Amino acid sequence: MCRVAPSGHGTRSFIRVLRLLETVSLARLTDAVDYALDIGILDPESIRVILEYRADRPVDLFSLDGRPHLSAVRVATTDVSAYQALLTEVAP
């Protein structure tokens, strides 16, 4: 059963999804739309974000070769418990 939103909103959304084919293949768009529908997402902008996220490649490790001045730099381990303060509610 096909549902059509009033005032053509569904048509505009459908066309925005189809326009994603200008930059990605039909197979990639189909996968993204299937995934979006599985998680309850319907808007074209979210489908575009899914496509962009899937296109990202993991960042390679930063090599210190040829950068001896950086070998002395030490970065302390992050204390994630410090972020707990952000979750506490401040009374007005």
Secondary structure, DSSP 8 states (H G I E B T S, - for coil): -----GGGHHHHHHHHHHHGGGTS-HHHHHHHHHHHHHTT---HHHHHHHHHHHH---------TT-GGGTT-------GGGGHHHHS----
